[in-house]
């Protein structure tokens, strides 16, 4: 695969020559499960924002006039932090399944118990920014400072720096270069362009991308594109079956993305449990934190520029 300059669109990728991922233990397939810890970092009138965030909640769009507090949306976010996180946390801890925590710094500052759970559980850590900031609307210095503040906040709260980054909204044209400038990141997940990791050239420095997913994502539940836990299970199970079958020819990677205020609702947890049951039936799947997967890719597939 040719390594292209960052920002240059690539419609070819690996093409028909997908690499042998060489997952640990001879696994045919790798699985990364991401829990987005965002609640408390979203825009809200009490925090001085112009409007309340409604996206990815079960709230009613357009019901509350602009400039008025939307207590439905506010409390749905609070549910994710107060209840939903713990429901998902306990499920994955009891199953012994690794999670990548995709964390907004402000969310941890507002819930020290969640911060303690992440710290004590030594979960894989990816920075999801400080708050919900639209980086594509920011100046270069403002975005640089926002990245530094988010990382510093996680270091102070958790005692360690995040090894990955994923922007809460679309990144700007500068984001990746600013991440490389900041240093300390193994990868970023600001791409949906592939199933497998790949390298880009950021001003002469080679940088790893571990793509995220909008498809295997419980945002499908919050937007009513999928209505029930059973539908979400079938959606995930279908992706898993296809990728696992393809992995007989060449190893594959699947990413699943969850949110505490969505999948942490009782009516939805069963779909996640059933999916974990399905995965557990296969002894050739490596379930990993995204940082461990990035380390593996760096070791097994270092960039080749020739």
C-alpha angles and dihedrals in degrees: 000000000000114000108231130198114269111269095025110120115242119199094168107055114156092337113180092341101073112171125248099251092204092210115200118278092017092287115175094211140024125213127199119189116195125197112198110216101197109130111123093026096076123106115271138162093243088059092053097260123140094241144007118262111244100167117121095012132106090245126125114260115226095009097111117051119244112271093030123104113254103213092182092060093039094053093044087059089047090053090057092054098038099041117356097060092054094047091055094038092054093046094054095040092051090049093045090233117153117240131198108219109215097199135194106205095222090057091061093046088057095047112038091176091063089047089053092049092052091045095047094042092050090221120182108269130218122173115236094183130267098278135347097294125168098225093186088068095050131095117247094255092046091052092045090053092046092054091048093048093050093050093044091050092053091047091052094044101041103023094239140070124249116253095206139042134209122174116232091225128014112314121239125247087261101047099094093047090050091051090052090047091051092049132200098088120120090194147338127232098208094125139078095185103110147012093234131055118263140182131246132189111242107190091317096320119106113230131186124234119200102188123230126213135242091174104055088044132117088229081091087070096048092050092047092239083122115030108191145030089252092055091049090049091051090048093053094039092053091052091047094050093049094047093044091052091048090049089070085074099033130356116265140201128219125192124197122192124202137179126208094226091051112033090027089071112103093236091059105040093080091066091057092047092051091049091052088050090055093049091048089061089069121070094189098070121100110209107199145164111254092245091056089049090050091050090051092050092048090052098042101033110030113176117278111201100181 
